[in-house]
Every structure is written in C-alpha cells, then in structure tokens.
Amino acid sequence: MSDAQIGVVGAGAWGTALAQSLASDGSKVLVWAREPELVDEINQSRTNSLFLPSARLADTVRATGDLNDLAEVPVLLLVVPAQFLASVVSGLPDGVRDLVLCAKGIEARTGRLMADVAADVAPTAQLAVLSGPTFAHEVAAGLPTAVTLACSGGEAQWQRLSPLIARPALRPYYSDDVIGAEIGGAVKNVLAIACGVVEGLELGQNARAALIARGYAEMLRFGLARGARAETLSGLCGLGDLVLTCSSTSSRNFSLGKALGEGMSASEALSGKSSVAEGAATAPVLAQLAQRDNIDMPIVDAVCRLLSGEAPAAAVVTQLLARPLRAEQEPGI
C-alpha cells in the first residue's frame, strides 16, 4: 500500500524524469520498474544509471517491482513503450483511477492509438494524454518545459489532474482533444527519423526545414482525417514536439535516422539500445493506416522503405525529390 497521490508506471528515461519533476516539491511518487536491479538502485542510490544517469532522484521517489503496490494510487502516469502498454495495463489492479498516457506511438499489431488500447484493457479508468516537446534529461534537471494535457473527461478531469502534475518548471496546457494529442506524438516520431536521415546525409539546414514543414503537412492530413483538431496539431504536442525532436541527437528517433543516413542498417542501428525509438515500430502501421484511408504521406512511406532495407538513404531521398511538382497546399511532398 502507498500513500503517494501519483505513480509513474515505467522507469525509462522519460518515466524517471517525470518522477523527479513531480517529486521536486516534496510530493511522494511511486515508480514501477520492470527490472529488479533498477528498483533496488532507485531505492538505495537514488539513481537510474541504465536509462537516465544524469539524474539524482529526490528522497520522496520510491520504486517497486510489484504493480499491486499501485492499487491505492489514484493517478498513474503510464510511461511504458507503446508496444507494451496493453500487457502492462492489464497487470494493474482493478480500480477507478486516472490513467495519464505518456507513450507516443501506435500499436503495431492492431493500429490502435494508446487511448484505445488503455480503454479496452481498463474500461473503468478516466484517460488523459500528456504530450509535448520534452527531452527527459532537461525535465529531470528542472529546466522549463511546457506540455499538452489532453483530458477525455474535460475540464473536470483537468481540474483534478493539473495541480498534481504542474510544477514551477513543468507547465501543462489544457486540451480535450485526446486524438490530436496522440497523433501529434506518434507521427512526429516517424518524421524525426526522416530528419535524422537528412543530418546523416549532410543535406543541410534548408533540407531539414523543408522536411519539417512538409512532414507537418502529413501530420495534419492524417490527424484531421482521424478527427483531430488543427489547433491541437499546431501546438505543443504536434508542431512543438516535431521541431524539438527533428533537431537533436537527444532524440532517439533522430539518432536512429542519422545512423540510417550514415549507411547503417536499421537492425544495426537499433541493436544494443536500452531505450526505444518508438518511430521504428510506428512507421509501418502508420503507413498502412494512411494507405487504407487514402492519405498521402510520402515522407512516412520513405521512412518505411529505409527501415525495411528496401533502398539506401540516398536513393530514397532522390525518389522523394523526383516526385511531380505541385502546389504547396496540395497533398504530397
């Protein structure tokens, strides 16, 4: 049993950073970690050398390896990789609680967004999505960060959650567009891979800026077709997150793309990594959903070809540049 008012499910870099931010005012935070050795390290040394070695955790952060210890915690931030969300949520003890989804992705096997996954597994939970331009090491260090907190329960849920999540250096902004918040985070991971390829091929800043703008157009087309609002995708959880992760090797997806651009295969670039590049799993299913719904997403398609090894990076870029010329607001690259 825990007297913490908020828990973090997942002790990767982002989960650890969120736990540290939430504990920065002395609040008690309970963190679930899959690895027994990591549970011991957090509790004994206040560090996470595996995923976020730069952080020194507050004394009010406690770790557990037993999901049942979260039974009495009313608000849980789910920070496990998107492809494992269903299995982890299914292991949570039953109860009416707020589940805040922090993973950015689409379930590869089913094409479901994370809110759909969680709703199917935990139908009594009230769902929200926390998403935005966030590098874990900066959040853990207490540097200023703004995010979208999209609440399926509207303003009543926002009034309940925002005081528990907001801190002087972590500023949430309200939305009720859960679909938009999810799509922004999922699509930007794939586009970040593409921007990393531009870096790896040394194509320059002009090319990167063009790719961000054209990639955002793809995000907008896909989001609007799925019921998202344009203003959500132009905000923190869409365009804001896209700009951040398309410009730094602190982004795992950008780093993956950079390795692909430098000639490494996807399997080589992904092997031996303790953290997950969510865009690698999201890209194929995103492309399938777009094709099914007749949504033109050439940059996403190009990332899929790179990840599958269908063509080298330079050839894929040449194919994109050879597409027919068109009006800027017309679908396509």
Phi and psi in degrees as a GROMACS rama.xvg file:
@    title "Ramachandran Plot"
@    xaxis  label "Phi"
@    yaxis  label "Psi"
@TYPE xy
-129.517  147.355  SER-2
-98.7172  9.48196  ASP-3
-67.8403  142.755  ALA-4
-90.2223  -10.9369  GLN-5
-146.351  140.779  ILE-6
-127.122  156.075  GLY-7
-122.175  119.617  VAL-8
-99.4523  101.859  VAL-9
121.259  122.772  GLY-10
-115.277  34.8806  ALA-11
-71.7953  -168.009  GLY-12
-60.4267  -45.7084  ALA-13
-71.5844  -41.1803  TRP-14
-62.0654  -41.8363  GLY-15
-64.6012  -41.5378  THR-16
-63.7586  -42.197  ALA-17
-64.1191  -41.6586  LEU-18
-60.0537  -43.7256  ALA-19
-65.4909  -41.3949  GLN-20
-62.9638  -44.7446  SER-21
-66.258  -29.7301  LEU-22
-86.8295  -1.34142  ALA-23
-66.4716  -18.512  SER-24
-103.163  12.3381  ASP-25
93.851  1.76492  GLY-26
-68.141  147.038  SER-27
-82.8428  131.878  LYS-28
-130.099  128.708  VAL-29
-105.129  125.176  LEU-30
-112.548  131.126  VAL-31
-97.8158  128.717  TRP-32
-124.135  142.791  ALA-33
-74.3691  -33.3803  ARG-34
-87.8764  119.544  GLU-35
-57.6471  -38.092  PRO-36
-66.8958  -29.1809  GLU-37
-74.9599  -37.3027  LEU-38
-57.0453  -47.3654  VAL-39
-63.4063  -42.0235  ASP-40
-64.1637  -45.0335  GLU-41
-61.5835  -45.2253  ILE-42
-71.2879  -32.5026  ASN-43
-95.9375  -38.3527  GLN-44
-110.69  -10.3969  SER-45
62.0835  32.3477  ARG-46
-133.124  165.424  THR-47
-136.17  80.6982  ASN-48
-68.2938  -21.5091  SER-49
-76.1832  -43.0146  LEU-50
-115.067  -29.8965  PHE-51
-145.666  70.2631  LEU-52
-65.3209  -17.717  PRO-53
-76.7172  -13.6776  SER-54
-93.8994  141.671  ALA-55
-112.906  115.751  ARG-56
-82.5314  147.347  LEU-57
-66.2036  156.043  ALA-58
-66.4943  -19.0285  ASP-59
-87.5722  2.06971  THR-60
-89.5954  124.974  VAL-61
-125.426  143.007  ARG-62
-110.372  152.695  ALA-63
-143.837  153.875  THR-64
-106.389  6.64933  GLY-65
-114.862  113.652  ASP-66
-61.4582  -25.4863  LEU-67
-64.4551  -22.4317  ASN-68
-66.4735  -14.5533  ASP-69
-91.4741  4.77936  LEU-70
-57.2642  -37.7127  ALA-71
-96.8261  2.8413  GLU-72
-84.98  121.268  VAL-73
-77.2698  -22.3164  PRO-74
-129.712  124.288  VAL-75
-121.853  128.645  LEU-76
-92.8104  119.981  LEU-77
-95.2578  110.627  LEU-78
-125.064  32.3483  VAL-79
-89.3358  157.01  VAL-80
-55.5768  146.582  PRO-81
-55.2139  -38.7755  ALA-82
-73.1433  -10.1658  GLN-83
-112.26  3.70251  PHE-84
-60.5742  -45.3159  LEU-85
-60.0922  -46.2571  ALA-86
-67.0573  -37.2287  SER-87
-71.283  -45.4684  VAL-88
-63.4118  -36.0035  VAL-89
-65.1758  -20.0589  SER-90
-89.102  -6.19754  GLY-91
-70.6048  146.102  LEU-92
-64.3344  147.531  PRO-93
-62.2388  151.774  ASP-94
159.316  159.345  GLY-95
-90.1414  117.748  VAL-96
-155.792  170.217  ARG-97
-90.8297  128.58  ASP-98
-111.876  118.653  LEU-99
-103.774  114.666  VAL-100
-84.4592  122.546  LEU-101
-117.374  -4.16992  CYS-102
-81.7312  143.806  ALA-103
-116.341  102.395  LYS-104
178.727  179.871  GLY-105
-125.044  135.015  ILE-106
-66.5678  120.246  GLU-107
-63.3094  -37.0268  ALA-108
-72.8798  -32.2402  ARG-109
-120.17  -15.9033  THR-110
77.091  13.0049  GLY-111
-83.3669  142.686  ARG-112
-72.7079  162.843  LEU-113
-62.4572  -34.6822  MET-114
-65.9181  -35.0088  ALA-115
-69.4319  -39.4817  ASP-116
-60.29  -50.5814  VAL-117
-65.5721  -38.8457  ALA-118
-64.6312  -36.1485  ALA-119
-70.1096  -36.7407  ASP-120
-86.5911  -34.1383  VAL-121
-128.892  73.0486  ALA-122
-65.5346  -19.3255  PRO-123
-87.6992  -7.19999  THR-124
-79.9639  151.444  ALA-125
-96.2735  124.261  GLN-126
-101.841  146.034  LEU-127
-143.183  163.581  ALA-128
-126.669  128.773  VAL-129
-109.948  117.338  LEU-130
-152.849  149.295  SER-131
164.121  -174.959  GLY-132
-76.914  99.2636  PRO-133
-140.095  113.242  THR-134
-93.9561  128.546  PHE-135
-58.1362  -43.419  ALA-136
-64.9595  -29.7645  HIS-137
-74.3159  -40.6736  GLU-138
-63.1335  -44.4104  VAL-139
-62.4426  -31.7781  ALA-140
-81.2311  -2.76519  ALA-141
80.9765  21.6285  GLY-142
-80.4243  149.198  LEU-143
-59.5853  133.151  PRO-144
-144.481  139.318  THR-145
-122.602  140.63  ALA-146
-138.01  163.424  VAL-147
-93.487  133.602  THR-148
-116.726  99.0832  LEU-149
-93.0033  122.374  ALA-150
-112.989  119.93  CYS-151
-67.278  -24.8293  SER-152
-89.2787  12.4317  GLY-153
67.6447  -153.693  GLY-154
-66.8848  -29.2024  GLU-155
-62.9754  -43.3922  ALA-156
-68.4083  -39.3943  GLN-157
-57.9392  -43.8933  TRP-158
-64.1528  -28.1252  GLN-159
-79.8978  -39.5226  ARG-160
-89.9506  -38.3364  LEU-161
-59.5285  -39.076  SER-162
-65.9407  -26.6133  PRO-163
-78.3652  -24.8273  LEU-164
-102.503  -36.3984  ILE-165
-66.7521  138.287  ALA-166
-137.705  165.694  ARG-167
-52.5528  -34.6495  PRO-168
-102.368  0.130329  ALA-169
-127.389  107.078  LEU-170
-113.309  108.469  ARG-171
-84.9489  147.33  PRO-172
-116.711  138.419  TYR-173
-77.1116  141.226  TYR-174
-150.049  156.247  SER-175
-114.445  12.2663  ASP-176
-93.8263  80.0362  ASP-177
-64.5765  -40.3687  VAL-178
-62.4796  -45.1592  ILE-179
-62.1375  -42.5415  GLY-180
-63.648  -39.1227  ALA-181
-70.0796  -44.7377  GLU-182
-66.9093  -39.7904  ILE-183
-56.8737  -47.2908  GLY-184
-67.8116  -38.1669  GLY-185
-71.5427  -46.1965  ALA-186
-70.3798  -36.9333  VAL-187
-63.6047  -28.7899  LYS-188
-62.7663  -39.7734  ASN-189
-69.5188  -42.5539  VAL-190
-66.342  -31.0482  LEU-191
-64.2272  -34.9073  ALA-192
-60.7719  -44.2542  ILE-193
-61.8469  -41.047  ALA-194
-67.0879  -33.8589  CYS-195
-64.1472  -35.9718  GLY-196
-61.9154  -42.1669  VAL-197
-57.6657  -41.8779  VAL-198
-66.5238  -44.8638  GLU-199
-63.2583  -33.3502  GLY-200
-85.543  -4.36514  LEU-201
57.8832  48.8186  GLU-202
-86.6436  -8.47543  LEU-203
99.5119  170.368  GLY-204
-73.065  -32.383  GLN-205
-59.7854  -45.259  ASN-206
-64.6008  -39.8315  ALA-207
-63.8137  -45.0262  ARG-208
-62.014  -41.3584  ALA-209
-63.8247  -40.9572  ALA-210
-66.9419  -38.945  LEU-211
-61.2476  -44.8232  ILE-212
-66.2007  -45.1156  ALA-213
-71.2807  -33.4268  ARG-214
-65.5498  -39.6577  GLY-215
-62.0382  -36.6073  TYR-216
-61.3528  -38.0887  ALA-217
-66.26  -43.4863  GLU-218
-57.9793  -43.0651  MET-219
-65.8256  -44.6563  LEU-220
-60.6353  -46.7605  ARG-221
-65.347  -44.2327  PHE-222
-63.5345  -45.9094  GLY-223
-63.0695  -36.3561  LEU-224
-66.8733  -25.5418  ALA-225
-97.5082  3.94996  ARG-226
99.8061  7.10608  GLY-227
-75.6786  160.715  ALA-228
-98.8299  142.119  ARG-229
-60.1085  -37.849  ALA-230
-66.9116  -28.9143  GLU-231
-68.1756  -45.7611  THR-232
-70.6157  -21.0738  LEU-233
-86.9539  -0.279884  SER-234
-99.3062  -154.216  GLY-235
-61.1019  -42.2839  LEU-236
-82.4461  -4.37275  CYS-237
-117.103  -90.5588  GLY-238
-61.0716  -40.6223  LEU-239
-60.2241  -46.05  GLY-240
-67.5236  -36.9456  ASP-241
-61.9502  -46.9424  LEU-242
-60.8608  -42.1256  VAL-243
-65.3274  -50.6197  LEU-244
-79.5114  -7.91372  THR-245
-96.9605  16.2776  CYS-246
-137.471  5.9969  SER-247
-152.919  142.877  SER-248
-72.6248  -3.35902  THR-249
-66.3294  -18.3049  SER-250
-84.0555  125.6  SER-251
-64.798  -34.9269  ARG-252
-71.031  -41.5367  ASN-253
-61.1283  -42.88  PHE-254
-63.0057  -38.5554  SER-255
-61.7013  -47.5332  LEU-256
-61.9427  -39.5848  GLY-257
-60.891  -42.3171  LYS-258
-63.5444  -39.3577  ALA-259
-64.122  -41.0942  LEU-260
-65.6063  -28.5803  GLY-261
-84.4265  1.38821  GLU-262
105.577  0.553644  GLY-263
-79.091  148.503  MET-264
-77.8317  161.303  SER-265
-61.635  -42.2072  ALA-266
-63.2691  -39.3635  SER-267
-66.087  -42.9123  GLU-268
-68.4493  -29.224  ALA-269
-91.7716  -16.1766  LEU-270
-72.7717  145.253  SER-271
73.5592  12.7567  GLY-272
-94.6128  133.102  LYS-273
-79.2539  -26.2  SER-274
-101.173  166.628  SER-275
-111.311  132.032  VAL-276
-91.5543  96.287  ALA-277
-59.0789  -30.4775  GLU-278
-62.0683  -27.0136  GLY-279
-65.5758  -37.5346  ALA-280
-81.9128  -29.7135  ALA-281
-76.3789  -35.6847  THR-282
-54.5249  -51.0846  ALA-283
-62.9896  -41.6406  PRO-284
-72.5397  -34.1085  VAL-285
-62.2183  -43.9739  LEU-286
-63.3912  -39.3211  ALA-287
-64.8057  -43.3287  GLN-288
-64.953  -40.4246  LEU-289
-64.9042  -42.7052  ALA-290
-63.6692  -41.3345  GLN-291
-59.303  -39.694  ARG-292
-96.6206  9.92377  ASP-293
59.1432  45.654  ASN-294
-107.632  122.637  ILE-295
-77.8563  117.652  ASP-296
-137.547  71.9399  MET-297
-64.3182  -32.9051  PRO-298
-68.5808  -42.3869  ILE-299
-61.564  -42.828  VAL-300
-60.4479  -39.7231  ASP-301
-64.4251  -40.8214  ALA-302
-61.8198  -40.1819  VAL-303
-61.1177  -41.7661  CYS-304
-63.7605  -37.2195  ARG-305
-67.4226  -45.4314  LEU-306
-65.1519  -33.3929  LEU-307
-82.1415  -9.29664  SER-308
77.9437  16.1852  GLY-309
-65.2138  -33.4455  GLU-310
-154.707  151.436  ALA-311
-70.886  162.319  PRO-312
-58.9214  -44.555  ALA-313
-61.8593  -38.319  ALA-314
-68.7139  -38.0595  ALA-315
-64.4618  -42.6252  VAL-316
-62.9565  -42.4758  VAL-317
-59.3172  -39.8883  THR-318
-64.7475  -40.1542  GLN-319
-64.6584  -42.5989  LEU-320
-70.543  -19.4097  LEU-321
-88.5915  -1.17253  ALA-322
-64.455  153.417  ARG-323
-58.7121  146.109  PRO-324
-70.0017  149.87  LEU-325
-157.742  171.352  ARG-326
-68.2824  149.462  ALA-327
-62.2708  -36.0092  GLU-328
-85.9085  -0.258825  GLN-329
-82.4166  142.607  GLU-330
-55.6757  142.725  PRO-331
125.413  177.134  GLY-332
